[in-house]
């Protein structure tokens, strides 16, 4: 009986972790859908006014939707 209880607990933990991973991946895709896009002209204007972002603070991800 203890073995079955332990297996159920382990399975529950695995399912929770898997669900969290999937939810995180899907939320990243969802946020990417609502991210505004800008033209090259707008990007150049932003860089001209404020400078290019430092490589240290910027992080980018490529997500295929």
Residue, then its C-alpha position, 0 to 999 in steps of 0.5 A: x500500500x505504501x508503494x502505491x501511495x509513493x508512486x501516486x505522489x511521484x506521479x502527481x509531482x511529475x504531472x505538476x512539473x510538466x504542466x508548469x513547463x507547458x504553461x510557461x512555454x505557452x505564456x511566452x508564446x502568448x506574450x510574443x503575440x501581443x508584442x508590438x512590432x516596429x519598422x526599421x525606420x522606427x528602430x533607427x529613430x529610437x537608437x538615434x535618440x536613446x542609443x543602442x541597448x547594452x549587450x549586458x542588459x538585453x536578452x532575446x529569445x526567438x520563439x516560433x509561433 
